[in-house]
Structure formats: structure tokens, C-alpha cells
Amino acid sequence: MGNSHERSNILVIDIGGTHIKFGFVRSGVVQDFEHRVPTQCIRNINPVKSLAGLTRQVVAESGMTPDIVLSTVPGFLSTDGDLLLNVANIPELEGVYLRSELSAHLQVPVILERDANLALIGESIAGAAIDTNNALAIFFGTGIGASMLIDGKPYRGSGWALEIGHVPVFGETDDVLCSLKHPSIEDYASGRALQAIAQQHQVPVEALFDMDSKTLPLTCALDDFVRHQALVVSAAMATLSPETVILGGGVLDIPGYPKARLKQLIAANSPCTKTGATLDLRWAVLGWSSVLHAAPLIVREHQHPPRTL
């Protein structure tokens, strides 16, 4: 007989700043099913009720009844594994006890996990990080997510470990009333920052990097954007000293995105230039399915937590 997590049907919900994606893992096998809806569907006064309704629709459409639900958390998660402390890209979820409220709506156990942790664990099981136990991953999407595997296990800290996107940086704000609060990394290097560039230059985001001709101001803005992303990675490398760096996210998947330029800038600004160490930088390969590959491991961990003495 296998472990209970291997026999169960796991419904995985990946809540992103732009889309919510649903998928299944059945008896440990990722299923060929995907359903996605705009995140706008839960941007209302009762986001958990809306999410529960969407989940019921997915269950009806798929014909697969879940034994357990695993949902990503696009923000800070309290140590109780329930309360969402900060959800910058979906403020409607801030202060919500998502695990207990969603479980009450669905009458199924719910587990929450940081989205970046699931993405890196999935890459370590079936993707770019499969042969390393000490890896840093940074995902540039609507926001910026990061995770660190140490001896094969994610470092969680006390609720906001590796929240790199929220690190304040040297910069000035025009808001006199918020003079104490400085810009964060996400203000310069996230998908939201890229969207602002697109709006300013009146170019669709998906065409920014793939245009045959660009104005000089747009070229300079994009170069600064990629440089900021490289500095984010280099700073994290200097702080955490990973063996391997995995980079992914929707921004890096935009057609024409200059990955070679990003890698060049990271190499020039990381500790590798000072130590002579080899830069082991890899691109995430699984996309959102990484969270599906990680699901059985996370469910097992929550069902059978390690004993403490």
C-alpha cells in the first residue's frame, strides 16, 4: 500500500496577480487538466466565497473530486499556515484566514504554501533544479517571488522569508505623506513596473522586447528594467550564497526578453566576479506546472510533519 498522499486526489490552486490556475494531481500523477480564470474574479468584498465558487465549477468540469486542496499564497503567510498577512497584488485577500475559510466553504481540507516554494520544489523534482539541493529561485511575475532550498528543503523563516520583492531600496518617493516609506524592489523590477513602462510608451507588454524598432527612451527604459532585475539576483546571491540559481516567471517568458543580457549583467555584478566561482544559472522549465509536481511532497509534509524533540 502506498502513502495516503499518493492515493489521494489533490486539487491545486495557483493564485497569481493576473490569473488563477487550477490543476489536479491524482495518485501522485499530474493530470492533463488546466483551468484558468482572471484574478479579477476574486477582487471583491468576499474573495474566499468567490474562490470557492470557482473551485466548485472546476470540480464539476473536471469530474475529479478532490480529497484535499493545496493553494498557493501570493504574499506573506502567518506561521499558523492560515492568516494572510500581506498580499500586495491582491489586497482583497489581506487579513483573510484563507485555509480555514476556504475549507469551510468546500468541506475539504486545505493546505496553503508560498507560491515560490512550490515552484522551486517542483523544479527540483522534475525541472531545472533536479540535481541540486542548494538552490535559489527568483520568479519575475506580476510581483517577484523567491525561494531557497537548503539541503533540499525550503527555508520558510517566520512567515516572510525570501520576500525579495518587498525589500526597500535606495530611492525617493514623490508622496510627501509617505516620506518614511521608500520604494521596494518590485517598484523597479516586477511585472507591474514593466506594465508601467508599456503604458508610458503606449506599447503592449507582450510586444515590448520583440519590436523591430524602438524609440531611444523605450530602449533605455527596458535596459534599466533588465539591469534592475540583474541587481536583484546579484544581491540575493551575495546574501544567500546558493550553489545554483533558477530564474523564471511570466516576465522572462515574454517574447524577445533578453535572457543573455540578464545573465551577462548577473555575472558581472554577482560574487562570481570576485571569487572566480562558476555561475550556475538556469532557466525554469516547468512554468506553472511546477506547483503540480510539488503538490504530493507538500501534502505529505503537512500530513506527517517532522517530529521535534
DRENDO-1510 file (C-alpha; in Angstrom, 1 decimal, always signed):
<recs>
REC; n; res; u; v; w
REC; 1; MET; +0.0; +0.0; +0.0 .
REC; 2; GLY; +1.3; +3.5; -0.8 .
REC; 3; ASN; +1.2; +6.6; +1.4 .
REC; 4; SER; -2.1; +8.4; +1.7 .
REC; 5; HIS; -0.9; +11.4; -0.3 .
REC; 6; GLU; -0.1; +9.1; -3.2 .
REC; 7; ARG; -3.6; +7.7; -3.2 .
REC; 8; SER; -5.4; +11.0; -2.9 .
REC; 9; ASN; -6.7; +13.5; -5.4 .
REC; 10; ILE; -5.1; +16.8; -4.9 .
REC; 11; LEU; -6.7; +19.9; -6.4 .
REC; 12; VAL; -4.0; +22.6; -6.8 .
REC; 13; ILE; -5.0; +26.3; -7.0 .
REC; 14; ASP; -2.3; +28.7; -8.1 .
REC; 15; ILE; -3.4; +32.2; -7.2 .
REC; 16; GLY; -1.4; +34.8; -9.2 .
REC; 17; GLY; -1.7; +38.5; -9.6 .
REC; 18; THR; -3.1; +38.1; -13.1 .
REC; 19; HIS; -4.7; +34.6; -13.3 .
REC; 20; ILE; -5.8; +31.9; -11.0 .
REC; 21; LYS; -5.0; +28.4; -12.3 .
REC; 22; PHE; -6.4; +25.1; -11.3 .
REC; 23; GLY; -5.0; +21.6; -11.8 .
REC; 24; PHE; -5.1; +18.1; -10.4 .
REC; 25; VAL; -2.6; +15.5; -9.1 .
REC; 26; ARG; -4.2; +12.1; -8.9 .
REC; 27; SER; -2.5; +9.2; -7.1 .
REC; 28; GLY; +0.8; +11.2; -7.4 .
REC; 29; VAL; +0.4; +11.7; -11.1 .
REC; 30; VAL; +0.0; +15.2; -12.6 .
REC; 31; GLN; -3.2; +15.2; -14.7 .
REC; 32; ASP; -3.7; +16.7; -18.1 .
REC; 33; PHE; -6.2; +19.3; -17.0 .
REC; 34; GLU; -5.9; +23.0; -16.6 .
REC; 35; HIS; -8.4; +25.7; -16.0 .
REC; 36; ARG; -7.6; +29.4; -15.6 .
REC; 37; VAL; -9.6; +32.5; -14.8 .
REC; 38; PRO; -8.7; +36.1; -14.4 .
REC; 39; THR; -7.7; +37.0; -10.8 .
REC; 40; GLN; -10.2; +39.9; -11.2 .
REC; 41; CYS; -12.9; +37.2; -10.4 .
REC; 42; ILE; -12.0; +37.3; -6.7 .
REC; 43; ARG; -11.3; +41.1; -6.5 .
REC; 44; ASN; -14.5; +41.8; -4.5 .
REC; 45; ILE; -15.8; +42.1; -0.9 .
REC; 46; ASN; -15.9; +38.3; -0.4 .
REC; 47; PRO; -12.9; +36.8; -2.3 .
REC; 48; VAL; -13.0; +33.5; -0.5 .
REC; 49; LYS; -16.6; +32.8; -1.4 .
REC; 50; SER; -15.8; +33.7; -5.0 .
REC; 51; LEU; -12.8; +31.4; -5.0 .
REC; 52; ALA; -14.9; +28.6; -3.5 .
REC; 53; GLY; -17.5; +29.1; -6.3 .
REC; 54; LEU; -14.8; +28.9; -9.0 .
REC; 55; THR; -13.4; +25.8; -7.4 .
REC; 56; ARG; -16.8; +24.0; -7.4 .
REC; 57; GLN; -17.1; +24.9; -11.1 .
REC; 58; VAL; -13.6; +23.3; -11.8 .
REC; 59; VAL; -14.6; +20.2; -9.9 .
REC; 60; ALA; -17.8; +19.8; -11.9 .
REC; 61; GLU; -15.9; +20.5; -15.2 .
REC; 62; SER; -13.1; +18.0; -14.5 .
REC; 63; GLY; -15.2; +15.2; -12.9 .
REC; 64; MET; -12.5; +14.8; -10.3 .
REC; 65; THR; -13.5; +15.2; -6.6 .
REC; 66; PRO; -10.5; +16.3; -4.5 .
REC; 67; ASP; -9.6; +14.8; -1.2 .
REC; 68; ILE; -7.5; +17.8; -0.4 .
REC; 69; VAL; -6.9; +21.3; -1.8 .
REC; 70; LEU; -3.4; +22.9; -2.0 .
REC; 71; SER; -3.4; +26.6; -2.7 .
REC; 72; THR; -0.5; +28.9; -3.3 .
REC; 73; VAL; -0.2; +32.1; -1.4 .
REC; 74; PRO; +0.9; +35.2; -3.3 .
REC; 75; GLY; +2.1; +37.1; -0.2 .
REC; 76; PHE; +3.1; +36.8; +3.4 .
REC; 77; LEU; +1.7; +33.8; +5.3 .
REC; 78; SER; +1.5; +33.7; +9.1 .
REC; 79; THR; +3.2; +30.9; +11.0 .
REC; 80; ASP; -0.2; +29.4; +11.7 .
REC; 81; GLY; -0.4; +28.5; +8.0 .
REC; 82; ASP; -3.8; +30.2; +7.7 .
REC; 83; LEU; -3.7; +34.0; +8.0 .
REC; 84; LEU; -2.6; +36.1; +5.0 .
REC; 85; LEU; -0.6; +39.0; +6.4 .
REC; 86; ASN; +0.3; +40.9; +3.2 .
REC; 87; VAL; -1.0; +40.3; -0.3 .
REC; 88; ALA; +0.2; +43.4; -2.3 .
REC; 89; ASN; -1.1; +42.2; -5.7 .
REC; 90; ILE; -4.5; +41.0; -4.3 .
REC; 91; PRO; -5.2; +43.3; -1.3 .
REC; 92; GLU; -8.7; +41.8; -1.1 .
REC; 93; LEU; -7.1; +38.7; +0.5 .
REC; 94; GLU; -5.1; +40.6; +3.1 .
REC; 95; GLY; -6.1; +39.7; +6.6 .
REC; 96; VAL; -8.1; +36.6; +5.4 .
REC; 97; TYR; -7.9; +33.2; +7.1 .
REC; 98; LEU; -7.8; +31.6; +3.8 .
REC; 99; ARG; -7.1; +28.0; +4.8 .
REC; 100; SER; -9.9; +27.7; +7.4 .
REC; 101; GLU; -12.4; +29.9; +5.4 .
REC; 102; LEU; -11.9; +28.0; +2.1 .
REC; 103; SER; -12.0; +24.7; +3.8 .
REC; 104; ALA; -15.3; +25.6; +5.5 .
REC; 105; HIS; -16.8; +26.6; +2.1 .
REC; 106; LEU; -15.6; +23.4; +0.3 .
REC; 107; GLN; -15.8; +20.9; +3.2 .
REC; 108; VAL; -12.4; +19.6; +2.2 .
REC; 109; PRO; -9.0; +20.1; +4.0 .
REC; 110; VAL; -7.0; +23.0; +2.6 .
REC; 111; ILE; -3.2; +23.5; +2.7 .
REC; 112; LEU; -1.5; +26.8; +2.0 .
REC; 113; GLU; +2.0; +27.2; +0.7 .
REC; 114; ARG; +4.0; +30.2; -0.7 .
REC; 115; ASP; +3.9; +30.1; -4.5 .
REC; 116; ALA; +7.6; +30.5; -4.9 .
REC; 117; ASN; +8.3; +27.5; -2.6 .
REC; 118; LEU; +6.0; +25.3; -4.7 .
REC; 119; ALA; +7.6; +26.5; -7.9 .
REC; 120; LEU; +11.1; +25.7; -6.8 .
REC; 121; ILE; +10.3; +22.4; -5.2 .
REC; 122; GLY; +8.6; +21.4; -8.5 .
REC; 123; GLU; +11.7; +22.4; -10.5 .
REC; 124; SER; +13.8; +20.3; -8.1 .
REC; 125; ILE; +11.6; +17.3; -8.6 .
REC; 126; ALA; +11.0; +17.4; -12.4 .
REC; 127; GLY; +12.7; +20.5; -13.8 .
REC; 128; ALA; +15.8; +22.7; -13.9 .
REC; 129; ALA; +16.9; +22.1; -10.3 .
REC; 130; ILE; +16.6; +18.4; -10.3 .
REC; 131; ASP; +20.3; +17.7; -9.5 .
REC; 132; THR; +20.9; +20.3; -6.7 .
REC; 133; ASN; +20.0; +20.5; -3.0 .
REC; 134; ASN; +21.1; +24.1; -2.5 .
REC; 135; ALA; +19.3; +26.4; -4.9 .
REC; 136; LEU; +17.9; +29.9; -5.0 .
REC; 137; ALA; +15.0; +30.7; -7.3 .
REC; 138; ILE; +13.6; +34.1; -8.3 .
REC; 139; PHE; +10.4; +34.4; -10.3 .
REC; 140; PHE; +9.6; +37.6; -12.0 .
REC; 141; GLY; +5.8; +37.8; -12.5 .
REC; 142; THR; +3.3; +40.4; -11.6 .
REC; 143; GLY; +5.3; +40.6; -8.4 .
REC; 144; ILE; +8.6; +39.0; -7.5 .
REC; 145; GLY; +8.7; +35.7; -5.7 .
REC; 146; ALA; +11.8; +33.9; -4.4 .
REC; 147; SER; +12.6; +30.6; -2.6 .
REC; 148; MET; +15.7; +28.9; -1.3 .
REC; 149; LEU; +16.2; +25.2; -0.9 .
REC; 150; ILE; +18.8; +24.2; +1.8 .
REC; 151; ASP; +19.6; +20.5; +1.8 .
REC; 152; GLY; +16.5; +20.0; -0.4 .
REC; 153; LYS; +14.1; +21.8; +2.0 .
REC; 154; PRO; +12.6; +25.2; +1.6 .
REC; 155; TYR; +13.7; +27.9; +4.0 .
REC; 156; ARG; +10.5; +29.5; +5.5 .
REC; 157; GLY; +11.7; +31.8; +8.2 .
REC; 158; SER; +8.9; +33.2; +10.3 .
REC; 159; GLY; +6.4; +34.0; +7.6 .
REC; 160; TRP; +8.1; +36.2; +5.1 .
REC; 161; ALA; +11.5; +34.6; +4.3 .
REC; 162; LEU; +12.8; +35.3; +0.8 .
REC; 163; GLU; +10.2; +38.1; +0.1 .
REC; 164; ILE; +12.8; +39.8; -2.0 .
REC; 165; GLY; +10.2; +41.9; -3.9 .
REC; 166; HIS; +9.4; +43.8; -0.7 .
REC; 167; VAL; +12.9; +44.8; +0.2 .
REC; 168; PRO; +13.2; +48.6; +0.3 .
REC; 169; VAL; +15.8; +50.1; -1.9 .
REC; 170; PHE; +17.6; +53.4; -2.2 .
REC; 171; GLY; +15.1; +55.6; -4.0 .
REC; 172; GLU; +12.9; +58.6; -3.4 .
REC; 173; THR; +9.2; +58.9; -3.3 .
REC; 174; ASP; +7.1; +61.8; -4.5 .
REC; 175; ASP; +4.5; +61.1; -1.9 .
REC; 176; VAL; +5.2; +63.6; +1.0 .
REC; 177; LEU; +2.6; +61.9; +3.2 .
REC; 178; CYS; +4.6; +58.6; +2.9 .
REC; 179; SER; +8.1; +60.1; +3.2 .
REC; 180; LEU; +9.2; +57.4; +5.6 .
REC; 181; LYS; +8.4; +54.6; +3.1 .
REC; 182; HIS; +10.9; +54.1; +0.3 .
REC; 183; PRO; +10.3; +52.2; -2.9 .
REC; 184; SER; +10.7; +48.4; -3.0 .
REC; 185; ILE; +12.4; +46.2; -5.4 .
REC; 186; GLU; +9.0; +45.4; -7.0 .
REC; 187; ASP; +8.7; +49.0; -7.9 .
REC; 188; TYR; +11.6; +48.7; -10.3 .
REC; 189; ALA; +11.9; +45.0; -11.4 .
REC; 190; SER; +8.4; +43.4; -11.4 .
REC; 191; GLY; +5.8; +42.9; -14.0 .
REC; 192; ARG; +3.9; +45.8; -12.5 .
REC; 193; ALA; +7.0; +48.0; -13.3 .
REC; 194; LEU; +7.1; +46.6; -16.8 .
REC; 195; GLN; +3.4; +47.4; -17.2 .
REC; 196; ALA; +4.1; +51.0; -16.3 .
REC; 197; ILE; +6.8; +51.2; -19.0 .
REC; 198; ALA; +4.4; +49.7; -21.5 .
REC; 199; GLN; +1.7; +52.3; -20.6 .
REC; 200; GLN; +4.1; +55.2; -20.7 .
REC; 201; HIS; +5.3; +54.3; -24.2 .
REC; 202; GLN; +1.9; +53.1; -25.4 .
REC; 203; VAL; +3.2; +49.6; -26.4 .
REC; 204; PRO; +1.6; +46.3; -25.4 .
REC; 205; VAL; +3.6; +44.5; -22.7 .
REC; 206; GLU; +3.8; +41.3; -24.9 .
REC; 207; ALA; +5.5; +43.4; -27.7 .
REC; 208; LEU; +8.0; +45.4; -25.6 .
REC; 209; PHE; +11.0; +43.2; -26.2 .
REC; 210; ASP; +10.1; +41.9; -29.6 .
REC; 211; MET; +9.7; +45.1; -31.6 .
REC; 212; ASP; +11.8; +45.6; -34.7 .
REC; 213; SER; +12.4; +49.2; -33.8 .
REC; 214; LYS; +12.2; +51.0; -30.5 .
REC; 215; THR; +12.5; +54.7; -29.6 .
REC; 216; LEU; +15.6; +55.6; -27.6 .
REC; 217; PRO; +13.6; +56.4; -24.5 .
REC; 218; LEU; +11.9; +53.0; -24.6 .
REC; 219; THR; +15.2; +51.2; -25.2 .
REC; 220; CYS; +16.8; +53.0; -22.2 .
REC; 221; ALA; +13.8; +52.2; -20.0 .
REC; 222; LEU; +13.9; +48.4; -20.9 .
REC; 223; ASP; +17.7; +48.3; -20.4 .
REC; 224; ASP; +17.2; +49.9; -16.9 .
REC; 225; PHE; +14.5; +47.4; -16.2 .
REC; 226; VAL; +16.6; +44.4; -17.0 .
REC; 227; ARG; +19.6; +45.9; -15.2 .
REC; 228; HIS; +17.4; +46.2; -12.1 .
REC; 229; GLN; +16.4; +42.6; -12.3 .
REC; 230; ALA; +20.0; +41.6; -12.6 .
REC; 231; LEU; +20.9; +43.6; -9.5 .
REC; 232; VAL; +18.1; +41.8; -7.6 .
REC; 233; VAL; +19.5; +38.4; -8.4 .
REC; 234; SER; +23.1; +39.5; -7.7 .
REC; 235; ALA; +22.2; +40.9; -4.3 .
REC; 236; ALA; +20.4; +37.8; -3.4 .
REC; 237; MET; +23.3; +35.7; -4.5 .
REC; 238; ALA; +25.7; +37.8; -2.4 .
REC; 239; THR; +23.4; +37.4; +0.6 .
REC; 240; LEU; +22.5; +33.7; +0.4 .
REC; 241; SER; +25.4; +32.0; -1.4 .
REC; 242; PRO; +23.5; +29.4; -3.4 .
REC; 243; GLU; +25.1; +26.7; -5.5 .
REC; 244; THR; +22.5; +27.1; -8.2 .
REC; 245; VAL; +20.3; +30.0; -9.3 .
REC; 246; ILE; +16.9; +29.3; -11.1 .
REC; 247; LEU; +15.2; +32.1; -12.8 .
REC; 248; GLY; +11.6; +32.1; -14.2 .
REC; 249; GLY; +8.3; +33.8; -14.2 .
REC; 250; GLY; +6.0; +35.3; -16.8 .
REC; 251; VAL; +8.2; +38.4; -17.4 .
REC; 252; LEU; +11.1; +36.2; -18.6 .
REC; 253; ASP; +8.7; +34.3; -20.9 .
REC; 254; ILE; +7.7; +37.5; -22.8 .
REC; 255; PRO; +8.8; +37.1; -26.5 .
REC; 256; GLY; +12.2; +38.6; -27.1 .
REC; 257; TYR; +13.1; +39.0; -23.5 .
REC; 258; PRO; +16.9; +39.4; -23.4 .
REC; 259; LYS; +17.9; +36.4; -21.2 .
REC; 260; ALA; +21.5; +36.5; -22.5 .
REC; 261; ARG; +21.8; +40.2; -21.4 .
REC; 262; LEU; +20.3; +39.4; -18.0 .
REC; 263; LYS; +22.8; +36.6; -17.4 .
REC; 264; GLN; +25.7; +38.8; -18.5 .
REC; 265; LEU; +24.7; +41.5; -16.0 .
REC; 266; ILE; +24.2; +39.0; -13.2 .
REC; 267; ALA; +27.7; +37.5; -13.9 .
REC; 268; ALA; +29.2; +41.0; -13.8 .
REC; 269; ASN; +27.7; +42.0; -10.5 .
REC; 270; SER; +27.5; +38.8; -8.6 .
REC; 271; PRO; +30.2; +37.4; -6.2 .
REC; 272; CYS; +31.4; +35.2; -9.0 .
REC; 273; THR; +33.4; +38.1; -10.4 .
REC; 274; LYS; +35.3; +38.4; -7.1 .
REC; 275; THR; +35.7; +34.8; -6.2 .
REC; 276; GLY; +36.2; +33.2; -9.6 .
REC; 277; ALA; +33.3; +30.8; -8.9 .
REC; 278; THR; +31.3; +29.4; -11.8 .
REC; 279; LEU; +27.9; +31.0; -12.2 .
REC; 280; ASP; +25.4; +28.1; -12.3 .
REC; 281; LEU; +22.4; +29.9; -13.6 .
REC; 282; ARG; +19.5; +28.0; -15.1 .
REC; 283; TRP; +16.1; +28.9; -16.5 .
REC; 284; ALA; +12.9; +27.4; -15.0 .
REC; 285; VAL; +11.4; +25.0; -17.5 .
REC; 286; LEU; +8.1; +23.8; -15.9 .
REC; 287; GLY; +6.1; +27.0; -15.9 .
REC; 288; TRP; +3.1; +26.9; -13.6 .
REC; 289; SER; +3.0; +23.1; -13.7 .
REC; 290; SER; +5.9; +23.2; -11.2 .
REC; 291; VAL; +3.4; +23.6; -8.4 .
REC; 292; LEU; +1.6; +20.4; -9.5 .
REC; 293; HIS; +4.8; +18.4; -9.4 .
REC; 294; ALA; +5.5; +19.8; -5.9 .
REC; 295; ALA; +2.0; +19.1; -4.5 .
REC; 296; PRO; +2.4; +15.5; -3.3 .
REC; 297; LEU; +5.5; +16.4; -1.3 .
REC; 298; ILE; +3.9; +19.4; +0.3 .
REC; 299; VAL; +0.8; +17.4; +1.2 .
REC; 300; ARG; +2.9; +14.6; +2.7 .
REC; 301; GLU; +4.9; +17.2; +4.7 .
REC; 302; HIS; +1.7; +18.7; +6.2 .
REC; 303; GLN; +0.1; +15.4; +6.9 .
REC; 304; HIS; +3.2; +14.0; +8.6 .
REC; 305; PRO; +5.2; +16.9; +9.9 .
REC; 306; PRO; +8.7; +16.2; +11.2 .
REC; 307; ARG; +8.9; +15.4; +14.9 .
REC; 308; THR; +10.7; +17.9; +17.2 .
REC; 309; LEU; +12.4; +16.9; +20.4 .
</recs>
